[in-house]
């Protein structure tokens, strides 16, 4: 870092407590992120299967592979995992179907995604960027933050 960069960063306003939170809070932050990482891929697959069923009438492994830009072998492995978790049912050479638990997860994930996407658009983020950002953010925001995002978006639409 150069001296000018050092001076610029040291002159930036500091919010007390932002640099290093208390140990317990820090541990909770990291645990929350780890938990989100563990479920985000599952949620993405289940959300996409739900969207395909809703908009196309079927969810085939080939369609999932194309839309997620992964191989069919990768999709097959995930389908086995989703079957084990009892989120989908599948039969060879047939469409995938969501179980009741899978449907609930898909609806929750879709709702979270939509809130984040509409919030980013309300901030003025262009659609293509908002779609990419929402795809990752939806898994990492709290219910409290989602509620505030939704309220902000609604206020923007009504003004």
Residue, then its C-alpha position, 0 to 999 in steps of 0.5 A: x500500500x502506498x502512503x497516499x492509499x494509507x492516508x486515504x483509508x485512515x481519513x475515512x470515517x470510522x463507525x465504532x465497532x465495525x472493525x472487529x466485533x466481539x468474539x461471540x458476535x464474530x463467531x455467530x457471523x461466520x457460523x451463519x455464513x457457513x450454514x448458508x453456504x451449505x444449503x445455497x446450492x440445494x436451494x438453487x436447484x430446488x428453486x430452479x426445479x420449481x420454476x421449470x415446473x411452473x413455467x415449462x410444465x416439467x423439470x428435466x435434468x438436461x434443462x437444469x444442466x443448461x440453465x446452471x451451466x453444469x454437466x448432466x453428470x453434476x446434475x445427476x449427482x445433485x438429483x441423487x442428493x435431493x432424492x436422499x433429502x426427500x426434496x424431489x422425486x424422480x424416475x428414469x427418463x422422466x421429469x423431476x417433481x418436488x415433494x411437499x418439503x421441496x415445494x416449500x423450500x422452492x417457494x421460500x427461496x423464490x420469495x427471497x430471491x424476488x425480494x432481493x432482486x426487486x430491492x436491487x432494481x429499486x436502488x437503480x442496479x441494472x437488471x442483468x447485474x441485479x439478477x447476478x447479485x440476487x442469485x448469491x445474496x438471497x442465501x446470505x441475508x437475514x429475515x430482518x434484512x429481507x423485511x427492510x429490503x421489501x419495505x424499501x422497495x414498496x416505498x420506492x414503488x409508491x412514491 
